[in-house]
Amino acid sequence: MDPREAAELEAKKTFDQFILWTKRTCLAFGLFGAVVVFGCNSGVETGPKATGSKYDGESYSPMNLNVKEK
């Protein structure tokens, strides 16, 4: 085996390992991000003293839009 063939074989092997570890790293970041988002969002709007963005249909009701005062 000449040096060119050996270098090409090593490059292919190294590239395959690079792709494998890139996929693993992206998967780990994705799973970690999902756990963080779920953990930070879990139970935020529950309980008697819950605050935050709750939907109030009355404020978006069509009868409240374009009301002109007389």
C-alpha positions, 0 to 999 in steps of 0.5 A, spaced: 500 500 500 502 506 497 502 512 502 496 515 497 492 509 499 494 509 506 492 517 507 485 516 503 483 510 507 485 514 514 481 520 511 475 516 510 475 512 517 477 519 520 471 522 516 466 517 518 468 518 526 467 525 525 460 524 522 458 519 528 461 524 533 457 530 530 451 526 530 452 524 537 453 531 539 447 534 536 443 529 539 445 530 546 444 538 545 437 537 542 435 532 548 439 537 553 435 543 550 428 539 550 429 537 558 431 544 559 425 547 556 420 542 559 423 543 566 423 550 565 416 550 563 413 545 567 408 547 572 409 555 571 402 556 570 399 552 576 396 554 583 392 559 586 397 565 585 399 563 578 402 569 574 403 570 567 400 570 560 393 567 561 388 568 555 383 573 557 377 572 551 373 578 553 379 583 552 379 580 544 372 579 543 369 582 537 364 587 541 370 590 544 374 592 538 373 599 534 368 602 539 367 609 538 365 614 544 360 618 543 
